[in-house]
Amino acid sequence: MPKASELKRGDVVQIENAPHVVKQLEAKSPSARGASTLYKIRFENLVTGQKRDESLKGDDFLGEADYEKVQVQFSYIDGAQYVFMNTTDYSQYLLNADAMEDQLSYLIDGLDGITALIVDGNIVAIDLPQSVTLEIVETAPSIKGASANARNKPATLSTGLIVQVPEYIEQGESIKVNTTNASFMSRA
C-alpha cells in the first residue's frame, strides 16, 4: 500500500473501489511546529474520467489498484477510436479520443514508446514518450543569419499542433517536441 508521501505523477491507486491515476501533486509544508506536511493531489478516475481532489497527510495509506502497464505502438484511427498495438504480443486495444484530450496533438502513425494502463483487459489511459518528432508543414520563411538565441516564430506541425520555433527553422524540417509542455526541443 503506497503512502501519500511516496506518490508521484502517473501512479495508480484504488479509491472507493475504482482505479485513479495521479495527475497533479503538490506538497504544502505548514508553518506550525509539529504539523505534518499536506499533499494536495488531483486524481482522475480511470473508468469514468472524473477528476477528484484530495488533501492527504504524508503517512496516509492508499489502496493498491489492480492494473498493468504495457508498451504499445499507435496504429491507426477507427472513427472516434484510436487503435494501439501491444509491442510484445501484438494484441490491439481501442481507446476513445475523449480519454486522450490533450495528447492527440502528438500521435502519429507508428509512434513507439507509449505506455498504456490496462484495467480489466481494457486500455484506460496512455503515457506518451518525453518527446516526439513531428514535421513542420507551415511556418514563415527562415531568416538568413538568424542565431539560435534570437526571436521565435510560430510553426504548424503535421498533427495541427502549433509551437514556437527559432527563426532559422524552415518548413519541411522535422523537430523534436516536448510532450509535457508543447515546446520546441531541437531539430530531429
Secondary structure, DSSP 8 states (H G I E B T S, - for coil): --BGGG--TT-EEEETTEEEEEEEEEEE--SSTT---EEEEEEEETTT--EEEEEEETT-B-EE---EEEEEEEEEEETTEEEEEETTT--EEEEEGGGGTTTGGG--TT---EEEEEETTEEEEEE--SEEEEEEEEE----TT--TTS-EEEEEETTS-EEEEETT--TT-EEEEETTTTEEEEE-
